[in-house]
Amino acid sequence: MKRLSPIILVCNDDGVRSEGILALAEALRVLGTVYIVAPDRERSAASHALTLAHPLRYEKLGPRVYAVDGTPTDCVYLAVNGILKKKKIALLASGINKGTNMGDDITYSGTVSAAMEGTILGIPSIAVSLASRKRFQFHDAAEFSLRVARKVLRHGLPKDTLLNINLPNIPKEEIRGVRVTRQGKRIYENSIVTKKDPRGRKYYWIGGDNPSRVDIPGSDLEAVEQKYISVTPVHLDFTNYASMSALRRWKW
């Protein structure tokens, strides 16, 4: 009896034509049948936004490649419940993102949120990001993503857990290894840039200087800074269990 090829869904927040998603999809094709369902344009920092106020549309760009006029979360939801509704998806891979998604940034990240949506929908999911803003080493990042994908397909993932992977943007021979890490903490300063338009009205850019980090041993930020690949298990349950006893003592 012929064994069916696993279905792999690939998404991102940099857009369907990004070099990162194309490199990731190409690497994963050795494992199964790859479908790309991704935003039709860059949707960085879209977080876990789901479009409810207007209809979504998609365009088929080629064999198993679809561009959606929505967020990364929209793409995953539409792929699972619409485009690929009759197929069982074995793995979701989101990325390869241009820039890291570590520390507090994971709450803003469309790349990580795509993997979160996959996890919510019961699909083993990974998010992959590259620590650079130029001259991206996508091939090496895709090669490592393939290694991780093989392990996830073989072993699965813990319940309600995704893997958030961040790689230093350096030649693979310079990478010192892999660390399983915890979420770090960034320090944002001057994150609002204020300017004036030609009519003298103020406008604002959210951005500013590069953030620094809190020194947390074992964090994703520390690992990448020290030339390690960071693999962080992210759990969907945000409950702060340590605070529950204290809150129960409040006079409600």
Backbone bond lengths (Angstrom), bond angles and torsions (degrees), N, CA, C in turn:
res aa  C-N    CA-C-N  psi(-1)  N-CA   C-N-CA  omega(-1)  CA-C   N-CA-C  phi
1 M - - - 1.460 - - 1.525 109.35 -
2 K 1.323 116.04 130.17 1.456 120.46 -176.82 1.529 110.36 -73.10
3 R 1.340 115.34 131.77 1.452 120.36 -179.90 1.536 109.73 -81.09
4 L 1.343 116.68 131.61 1.456 120.49 -178.67 1.522 110.59 -72.74
5 S 1.317 115.46 141.88 1.459 121.69 177.63 1.524 109.27 -74.42
6 P 1.353 118.05 132.12 1.469 118.83 179.49 1.523 111.89 -64.18
7 I 1.332 115.21 146.26 1.461 122.02 177.21 1.529 108.25 -91.08
8 I 1.325 116.12 127.70 1.467 121.71 179.97 1.523 108.22 -120.03
9 L 1.326 116.54 126.78 1.458 122.81 177.88 1.522 109.31 -101.49
10 V 1.334 116.23 131.03 1.463 121.65 179.71 1.527 109.02 -119.58
11 C 1.324 115.27 133.20 1.468 121.50 -179.26 1.531 108.33 -139.14
12 N 1.328 116.48 175.75 1.475 120.67 174.37 1.522 109.26 -166.03
13 D 1.335 117.00 -172.78 1.465 119.96 170.96 1.529 111.89 -122.32
14 D 1.330 117.56 0.50 1.463 121.33 177.90 1.524 112.94 -87.87
15 G 1.314 117.32 -6.16 1.456 120.87 178.66 1.513 112.91 107.41
16 V 1.317 115.42 153.54 1.458 122.68 -172.56 1.529 113.26 -63.50
17 R 1.327 117.91 -22.26 1.461 121.40 -177.89 1.526 113.13 -99.00
18 S 1.307 118.10 5.27 1.464 121.45 -179.11 1.525 111.17 -63.51
19 E 1.327 116.34 141.75 1.468 120.89 178.49 1.525 110.82 -60.89
20 G 1.335 116.91 -31.09 1.462 120.33 -178.12 1.514 113.03 -65.70
21 I 1.327 117.83 -44.02 1.466 120.16 -179.22 1.521 110.67 -71.07
22 L 1.331 117.00 -33.49 1.463 119.96 178.98 1.534 110.79 -68.06
23 A 1.346 116.49 -39.68 1.463 120.14 177.89 1.527 110.89 -66.39
24 L 1.327 116.64 -40.32 1.466 121.08 179.92 1.526 110.81 -65.22
25 A 1.320 116.32 -46.60 1.464 120.16 -179.70 1.521 111.39 -62.13
26 E 1.325 116.88 -42.20 1.467 121.04 -179.44 1.528 110.66 -62.39
27 A 1.329 117.17 -42.05 1.467 120.51 -179.62 1.523 111.53 -65.14
28 L 1.332 117.32 -38.44 1.466 121.04 -174.13 1.525 113.27 -79.94
29 R 1.318 117.49 -10.00 1.475 119.95 -178.49 1.523 112.79 -65.11
30 V 1.316 117.82 -20.01 1.468 118.99 177.50 1.530 111.38 -71.58
31 L 1.351 116.62 -15.08 1.460 120.48 -177.39 1.520 113.15 -95.56
32 G 1.324 117.62 -22.85 1.454 119.10 -175.42 1.513 111.99 175.95
33 T 1.317 115.58 -158.63 1.462 122.48 -179.99 1.524 108.44 -93.30
34 V 1.320 116.46 118.20 1.464 122.40 -173.44 1.528 110.55 -101.05
35 Y 1.317 115.41 130.07 1.465 122.55 172.04 1.526 108.41 -114.04
36 I 1.318 116.35 132.38 1.462 121.57 172.55 1.522 107.88 -101.98
37 V 1.323 116.28 121.02 1.463 122.05 172.15 1.524 105.65 -130.49
38 A 1.328 117.31 107.38 1.458 121.11 -169.61 1.527 110.40 -145.08
39 P 1.333 116.81 163.54 1.464 119.91 179.74 1.529 112.32 -59.95
40 D 1.323 116.22 147.38 1.462 120.45 -179.68 1.521 112.93 -76.23
41 R 1.345 116.35 -4.32 1.461 122.37 177.30 1.527 107.76 -154.06
42 E 1.332 115.66 174.44 1.467 118.21 179.55 1.518 110.48 -65.62
43 R 1.329 115.79 132.45 1.466 121.95 177.67 1.527 110.21 -131.45
44 S 1.344 115.51 42.30 1.461 120.35 -179.90 1.526 110.55 -59.97
45 A 1.331 115.52 147.46 1.468 123.69 178.76 1.521 112.58 61.90
46 A 1.329 117.00 24.82 1.473 120.20 177.93 1.516 112.04 -75.89
47 S 1.336 116.51 -11.45 1.459 122.85 -178.39 1.534 109.46 55.31
48 H 1.348 117.06 -141.57 1.462 120.22 -175.33 1.532 111.35 -100.64
49 A 1.331 116.05 33.46 1.462 120.77 -177.06 1.526 111.09 -65.87
50 L 1.331 114.78 135.62 1.457 122.48 176.51 1.523 107.52 -120.86
51 T 1.311 117.69 129.63 1.459 121.99 -175.59 1.520 110.67 -79.62
52 L 1.338 116.44 118.25 1.457 121.80 -179.46 1.531 112.77 -120.76
53 A 1.337 117.43 -18.03 1.465 120.79 -171.67 1.525 113.69 -87.37
54 H 1.325 117.51 -14.00 1.464 119.30 177.92 1.520 109.26 -150.57
55 P 1.335 118.10 160.39 1.464 120.57 -177.13 1.517 112.19 -70.65
56 L 1.323 115.29 155.50 1.456 122.01 175.25 1.521 109.80 -99.97
57 R 1.326 115.28 149.96 1.457 121.24 174.80 1.521 108.65 -133.06
58 Y 1.329 115.78 150.39 1.459 119.06 174.95 1.517 109.69 -132.76
59 E 1.335 114.37 156.77 1.461 122.21 178.07 1.520 108.60 -126.05
60 K 1.325 116.78 132.37 1.451 120.60 176.16 1.523 108.12 -83.55
61 L 1.348 115.73 117.07 1.465 120.84 -176.27 1.521 112.61 -92.40
62 G 1.304 116.82 -19.23 1.463 121.61 -177.77 1.508 108.90 -179.59
63 P 1.325 117.90 -174.52 1.462 120.61 178.63 1.532 111.19 -57.98
64 R 1.324 116.73 115.24 1.472 124.17 176.25 1.530 112.85 62.28
65 V 1.349 116.82 28.77 1.469 121.50 176.21 1.533 108.77 -127.25
66 Y 1.353 115.82 122.16 1.460 121.43 -175.30 1.537 109.84 -130.12
67 A 1.329 115.65 135.04 1.466 122.37 175.85 1.524 108.57 -107.53
68 V 1.328 117.07 128.20 1.462 123.16 -176.42 1.529 109.04 -114.53
69 D 1.338 116.37 137.88 1.468 119.24 178.92 1.527 110.35 -87.04
70 G 1.332 115.64 56.62 1.458 120.73 -179.02 1.509 111.62 -151.75
71 T 1.311 115.78 -165.64 1.457 123.08 -177.36 1.531 110.51 -82.81
72 P 1.329 117.52 168.79 1.466 119.26 173.83 1.530 113.10 -57.00
73 T 1.330 116.85 -39.69 1.466 119.49 177.47 1.518 111.08 -63.34
74 D 1.340 116.64 -41.92 1.469 120.72 174.73 1.522 110.73 -54.82
75 C 1.329 115.89 -44.68 1.469 121.32 -176.39 1.527 111.16 -60.15
76 V 1.334 115.88 -45.89 1.467 119.59 -179.07 1.520 110.50 -66.75
77 Y 1.319 116.05 -45.33 1.465 119.81 -178.58 1.526 111.03 -63.02
78 L 1.338 116.44 -43.66 1.464 120.73 179.92 1.529 111.25 -67.79
79 A 1.324 117.00 -38.02 1.463 120.27 178.14 1.522 111.26 -62.12
80 V 1.336 115.90 -48.20 1.469 120.56 -175.30 1.526 111.66 -70.28
81 N 1.323 116.07 -41.58 1.462 120.09 -173.09 1.526 114.03 -100.54
82 G 1.325 116.99 -1.87 1.451 120.23 -179.12 1.512 113.26 -133.94
83 I 1.313 117.24 -78.45 1.466 122.74 -173.06 1.525 111.84 -58.27
84 L 1.334 116.88 -43.78 1.471 121.83 -177.31 1.521 111.65 -113.02
85 K 1.302 116.38 29.10 1.465 121.41 -172.58 1.524 113.57 -55.13
86 K 1.313 117.37 -35.37 1.463 120.70 -176.08 1.524 113.00 -90.93
87 K 1.338 117.35 6.35 1.462 121.05 -178.28 1.528 110.40 -113.96
88 K 1.310 116.39 146.22 1.465 121.52 176.35 1.526 108.45 -93.64
89 I 1.306 116.21 115.42 1.463 121.26 -177.22 1.527 109.24 -86.81
90 A 1.320 116.17 124.18 1.465 121.31 -176.23 1.520 112.81 -87.94
91 L 1.334 116.85 -24.69 1.470 120.88 -174.74 1.516 109.46 -157.22
92 L 1.329 116.19 140.37 1.464 121.89 169.83 1.519 108.18 -115.87
93 A 1.330 116.32 130.06 1.462 121.74 176.05 1.525 108.22 -123.80
94 S 1.324 116.52 125.62 1.462 121.85 -178.35 1.525 109.54 -113.41
95 G 1.328 116.67 128.67 1.460 121.40 -179.10 1.522 110.64 135.53
96 I 1.300 118.26 -158.12 1.457 128.27 -5.57 1.524 107.13 -80.16
97 N 1.331 116.19 123.81 1.453 120.99 -173.49 1.525 112.50 -76.52
98 K 1.333 115.81 141.85 1.467 122.09 174.60 1.524 108.35 -82.55
99 G 1.315 116.03 94.21 1.457 121.59 -175.75 1.509 110.78 114.70
100 T 1.334 116.64 155.91 1.461 121.16 -175.64 1.523 111.82 -75.05
101 N 1.319 114.59 161.05 1.459 122.75 168.74 1.521 106.78 -133.29
102 M 1.331 114.97 83.09 1.461 121.51 -175.44 1.521 109.59 -131.07
103 G 1.335 115.36 164.94 1.458 119.59 177.93 1.518 111.05 57.43
104 D 1.319 115.75 -139.40 1.461 121.24 -178.20 1.521 112.84 -65.19
105 D 1.316 117.28 -19.56 1.463 119.92 -177.49 1.524 113.38 -62.40
106 I 1.323 117.57 -20.98 1.465 117.69 -178.61 1.525 111.49 -65.28
107 T 1.343 117.55 -23.05 1.466 119.37 178.64 1.527 111.63 -74.53
108 Y 1.333 117.25 -22.99 1.460 121.24 178.90 1.525 112.42 -93.88
109 S 1.298 117.12 -20.78 1.460 122.48 -165.71 1.525 113.89 -70.19
110 G 1.329 116.00 125.56 1.454 120.35 170.87 1.512 111.78 -70.07
111 T 1.332 116.58 -32.73 1.464 121.32 178.54 1.522 111.11 -61.75
112 V 1.329 116.45 -49.76 1.465 120.39 179.64 1.529 110.52 -68.62
113 S 1.327 116.99 -36.50 1.467 119.96 -179.26 1.520 112.29 -65.41
114 A 1.329 117.47 -32.96 1.465 119.67 174.55 1.531 110.17 -60.65
115 A 1.336 115.73 -41.78 1.467 119.66 177.45 1.525 111.37 -69.36
116 M 1.321 116.77 -34.11 1.467 119.44 175.22 1.526 110.90 -62.24
117 E 1.332 116.25 -44.21 1.460 119.44 179.74 1.521 110.74 -63.55
118 G 1.323 116.50 -40.36 1.452 119.22 175.60 1.515 111.79 -59.44
119 T 1.333 116.70 -41.65 1.461 121.68 179.35 1.520 110.91 -64.79
120 I 1.328 117.34 -43.32 1.462 121.76 177.05 1.526 110.49 -57.70
121 L 1.334 116.21 -37.68 1.460 121.33 -178.11 1.528 112.95 -85.17
122 G 1.338 116.19 7.64 1.461 120.47 173.54 1.512 115.39 85.67
123 I 1.330 117.56 18.45 1.469 121.72 -179.21 1.527 109.26 -105.91
124 P 1.327 119.79 127.92 1.468 120.83 172.75 1.538 109.34 -57.06
125 S 1.337 116.49 127.09 1.466 119.71 -168.82 1.517 112.05 -135.54
126 I 1.333 115.10 145.03 1.460 122.07 175.54 1.522 108.94 -132.00
127 A 1.338 115.80 150.02 1.465 122.65 173.60 1.524 107.55 -122.09
128 V 1.327 116.41 134.67 1.463 121.13 -174.14 1.523 109.15 -126.39
129 S 1.345 116.19 129.44 1.462 121.70 -179.09 1.518 110.52 -135.85
130 L 1.329 115.09 152.56 1.462 122.09 -175.57 1.515 109.54 -119.66
131 A 1.340 116.69 130.26 1.464 122.62 -171.95 1.524 111.60 -81.30
132 S 1.325 116.24 73.28 1.455 120.19 177.29 1.514 109.42 -164.82
133 R 1.330 115.45 167.55 1.459 121.59 171.92 1.524 111.43 -121.48
134 K 1.340 116.83 1.97 1.461 120.18 178.54 1.525 108.92 -160.95
135 R 1.330 115.75 163.66 1.475 123.06 178.44 1.526 111.51 48.23
136 F 1.304 115.59 57.51 1.467 122.27 -173.51 1.525 112.19 -72.29
137 Q 1.336 115.40 135.89 1.462 122.20 175.68 1.535 108.92 -91.00
138 F 1.327 115.84 63.73 1.462 119.79 -174.08 1.530 112.46 -64.61
139 H 1.311 117.35 -35.31 1.461 119.70 -176.31 1.526 111.02 -61.73
140 D 1.327 116.54 -46.86 1.465 120.38 -179.90 1.529 111.49 -66.07
141 A 1.342 116.34 -38.66 1.463 119.92 178.09 1.526 110.89 -65.24
142 A 1.323 116.37 -39.53 1.465 120.54 178.10 1.525 110.93 -66.28
143 E 1.319 116.46 -37.07 1.460 121.10 178.85 1.530 110.52 -63.01
144 F 1.334 116.92 -42.65 1.462 119.42 177.96 1.532 110.53 -69.05
145 S 1.330 116.96 -37.67 1.470 120.65 177.53 1.518 110.67 -58.40
146 L 1.322 116.44 -38.69 1.462 120.78 177.69 1.527 110.67 -62.23
147 R 1.329 116.90 -42.03 1.464 120.69 177.64 1.527 111.10 -59.59
148 V 1.331 115.36 -44.56 1.463 119.47 -179.64 1.518 110.53 -67.08
149 A 1.327 116.69 -42.94 1.466 120.60 -179.05 1.525 111.30 -59.09
150 R 1.331 116.32 -40.87 1.476 120.25 177.69 1.531 110.21 -58.95
151 K 1.329 116.23 -44.14 1.462 120.09 -178.30 1.532 110.90 -66.65
152 V 1.333 116.56 -40.62 1.461 119.77 -179.12 1.522 110.64 -66.63
153 L 1.325 117.34 -41.67 1.461 120.12 178.18 1.532 111.51 -64.18
154 R 1.323 115.76 -32.28 1.467 120.28 -178.27 1.531 111.78 -80.29
155 H 1.339 116.31 -43.65 1.468 120.05 -170.78 1.532 113.77 -107.18
156 G 1.325 117.76 -16.94 1.457 120.28 -173.24 1.521 111.48 75.01
157 L 1.331 116.40 -172.08 1.466 122.26 177.96 1.526 109.06 -131.71
158 P 1.327 117.07 155.64 1.474 118.99 175.04 1.527 110.77 -58.20
159 K 1.310 116.71 155.17 1.460 122.14 -178.14 1.532 111.48 -57.20
160 D 1.324 115.62 136.25 1.473 123.28 176.28 1.531 112.81 58.24
161 T 1.324 116.60 32.97 1.460 121.33 -176.85 1.524 110.64 -130.08
162 L 1.336 116.11 133.67 1.460 122.18 173.12 1.520 108.81 -116.84
163 L 1.324 116.03 164.96 1.462 121.06 176.24 1.526 109.02 -106.48
164 N 1.329 115.77 124.02 1.460 122.28 175.47 1.525 108.09 -103.89
165 I 1.328 116.16 111.39 1.463 122.55 -172.27 1.527 109.71 -110.06
166 N 1.332 115.93 129.78 1.461 121.40 176.05 1.525 109.19 -128.36
167 L 1.330 115.25 130.39 1.467 120.69 -176.01 1.525 111.16 -116.60
168 P 1.339 117.47 139.05 1.459 119.28 169.82 1.531 109.46 -64.22
169 N 1.315 116.52 143.19 1.465 120.68 -179.37 1.529 109.69 -89.52
170 I 1.326 115.33 66.46 1.461 121.86 -178.57 1.523 108.11 -134.47
171 P 1.336 118.55 160.53 1.469 119.69 176.89 1.521 111.04 -55.04
172 K 1.324 116.75 143.81 1.462 120.02 -172.60 1.523 113.22 -61.40
173 E 1.341 117.55 -26.63 1.464 119.08 178.73 1.535 111.94 -70.26
174 E 1.347 117.30 -16.06 1.462 120.92 177.94 1.528 112.76 -92.21
175 I 1.326 117.61 -11.39 1.462 120.72 178.77 1.525 109.24 -73.15
176 R 1.338 115.93 131.79 1.461 120.90 -171.07 1.529 113.19 -85.75
177 G 1.322 116.91 -10.61 1.465 119.36 179.73 1.510 110.91 147.00
178 V 1.319 115.79 -162.74 1.462 123.31 -178.67 1.513 108.22 -122.73
179 R 1.323 116.30 136.24 1.456 121.56 174.72 1.524 110.10 -123.14
180 V 1.324 116.11 135.25 1.456 120.80 168.83 1.525 106.03 -84.63
181 T 1.323 116.56 121.45 1.462 121.67 -165.99 1.528 112.52 -123.43
182 R 1.324 114.15 170.28 1.459 122.09 171.51 1.524 108.62 -105.03
183 Q 1.322 116.11 163.26 1.462 120.75 177.25 1.521 109.73 -67.69
184 G 1.327 115.81 131.81 1.446 120.64 179.20 1.523 112.62 -89.53
185 K 1.335 115.70 -165.89 1.461 122.06 -177.61 1.517 109.69 -137.86
186 R 1.316 116.84 124.63 1.464 121.87 177.83 1.533 110.65 -96.85
187 I 1.346 115.25 157.16 1.465 122.38 174.12 1.520 106.96 -117.98
188 Y 1.325 116.07 115.61 1.463 121.22 -179.29 1.526 109.72 -98.89
189 E 1.330 115.45 129.89 1.463 121.32 176.51 1.527 108.41 -131.57
190 N 1.350 115.67 146.74 1.461 121.00 179.81 1.527 111.53 50.42
191 S 1.340 115.51 47.18 1.460 119.46 -173.82 1.525 113.89 -84.70
192 I 1.337 117.50 -3.30 1.460 122.18 174.16 1.520 109.09 -117.70
193 V 1.326 116.34 124.04 1.458 122.15 176.04 1.523 107.65 -103.99
194 T 1.334 116.89 121.94 1.465 122.36 -178.03 1.517 110.20 -104.55
195 K 1.333 117.12 130.24 1.465 122.22 177.58 1.520 109.16 -137.72
196 K 1.333 116.28 177.23 1.459 121.43 176.90 1.522 110.08 -124.51
197 D 1.335 115.44 141.94 1.458 119.36 176.99 1.530 109.66 -83.16
198 P 1.344 118.58 175.10 1.472 120.21 -177.56 1.527 114.23 -58.65
199 R 1.314 118.49 -18.52 1.467 121.24 178.33 1.524 113.03 -96.66
200 G 1.321 115.88 8.95 1.451 120.25 175.37 1.508 115.47 83.47
201 R 1.319 117.61 7.11 1.456 120.64 179.19 1.521 110.13 -88.26
202 K 1.313 116.31 140.29 1.464 120.62 -179.51 1.518 111.14 -74.20
203 Y 1.336 114.70 144.82 1.458 120.26 167.68 1.523 108.26 -139.71
204 Y 1.322 115.13 165.71 1.460 119.72 -169.46 1.522 110.93 -133.41
205 W 1.335 114.71 139.60 1.468 121.77 169.90 1.514 108.28 -111.81
206 I 1.320 116.57 128.31 1.463 119.61 171.91 1.520 106.93 -83.27
207 G 1.324 116.15 119.29 1.465 120.16 -175.75 1.510 109.19 170.20
208 G 1.325 116.96 -119.02 1.455 120.01 178.00 1.511 112.29 95.96
209 D 1.329 115.78 -155.14 1.459 121.83 -174.13 1.533 111.32 -68.41
210 N 1.341 115.29 158.58 1.454 119.86 175.24 1.527 109.78 -65.12
211 P 1.323 118.39 134.34 1.465 120.01 -178.52 1.520 111.50 -72.81
212 S 1.316 115.86 152.84 1.456 121.65 171.42 1.523 107.87 -94.59
213 R 1.331 117.12 -176.63 1.457 119.59 -177.52 1.514 111.50 -130.60
214 V 1.312 115.24 152.67 1.456 121.82 171.20 1.525 108.01 -78.12
215 D 1.322 116.19 139.06 1.462 120.65 -178.21 1.534 109.53 -77.04
216 I 1.318 116.33 92.98 1.460 122.56 179.66 1.526 107.93 -116.00
217 P 1.335 118.09 111.43 1.470 119.97 179.43 1.525 111.23 -58.79
218 G 1.333 115.15 136.34 1.456 120.20 177.76 1.509 114.99 81.89
219 S 1.347 117.57 10.26 1.465 119.86 -176.93 1.526 111.55 -84.81
220 D 1.333 115.40 163.29 1.460 121.23 175.55 1.520 111.43 -61.39
221 L 1.328 117.01 -41.24 1.469 121.35 -179.30 1.524 111.21 -63.23
222 E 1.328 116.74 -42.83 1.464 120.85 178.31 1.521 110.94 -62.96
223 A 1.323 117.09 -44.07 1.460 120.98 -176.81 1.527 111.67 -60.93
224 V 1.310 117.10 -49.61 1.469 120.24 -177.46 1.519 110.64 -66.37
225 E 1.331 117.07 -38.69 1.462 120.52 177.54 1.528 110.93 -60.83
226 Q 1.331 116.58 -32.84 1.463 121.40 -179.78 1.538 112.89 -92.12
227 K 1.323 116.61 15.03 1.469 124.12 174.07 1.529 113.56 72.19
228 Y 1.332 115.64 31.92 1.458 120.99 172.36 1.523 109.14 -107.99
229 I 1.317 116.28 153.73 1.454 121.00 168.56 1.521 107.89 -79.73
230 S 1.326 116.37 131.75 1.458 121.95 180.00 1.526 109.91 -99.93
231 V 1.335 116.02 128.72 1.468 122.26 173.98 1.531 107.44 -122.60
232 T 1.325 116.57 109.33 1.456 121.65 -176.45 1.518 110.39 -111.13
233 P 1.328 118.39 120.48 1.466 120.07 172.77 1.522 109.18 -75.54
234 V 1.307 117.15 120.67 1.468 122.44 -178.53 1.523 108.58 -108.48
235 H 1.339 115.74 125.33 1.465 121.28 -177.17 1.524 110.05 -100.32
236 L 1.313 117.49 141.37 1.454 121.18 -177.16 1.523 113.22 -75.43
237 D 1.320 118.21 -19.57 1.463 121.26 179.81 1.517 109.06 -80.10
238 F 1.340 117.13 108.74 1.465 121.75 -177.17 1.531 112.61 -88.31
239 T 1.315 117.95 3.60 1.462 120.77 -175.72 1.524 111.70 -60.14
240 N 1.337 116.47 131.90 1.463 121.48 172.91 1.528 107.71 -90.46
241 Y 1.328 115.43 90.24 1.464 120.17 -173.80 1.525 112.12 -64.47
242 A 1.335 117.56 -30.97 1.465 120.29 -178.13 1.526 112.06 -64.55
243 S 1.323 117.62 -24.43 1.470 120.70 -177.43 1.525 112.89 -90.30
244 M 1.311 118.59 -8.58 1.461 120.44 -172.76 1.528 112.42 -64.74
245 S 1.325 117.28 -40.01 1.476 120.08 -180.00 1.522 110.67 -62.94
246 A 1.325 117.25 -43.19 1.458 120.65 179.59 1.527 110.80 -63.92
247 L 1.302 117.97 -41.80 1.459 120.66 -178.73 1.520 111.59 -67.88
248 R 1.322 117.57 -31.36 1.464 120.17 178.30 1.537 112.05 -67.86
249 R 1.329 116.42 -19.88 1.476 119.64 178.11 1.515 112.82 -83.48
250 W 1.319 117.59 -9.44 1.461 120.01 177.11 1.531 109.38 -66.28
251 K 1.327 115.72 152.53 1.462 119.68 176.60 1.525 108.67 -87.74
252 W 1.307 114.92 93.07 1.459 120.72 -177.50 1.527 110.35 -77.75
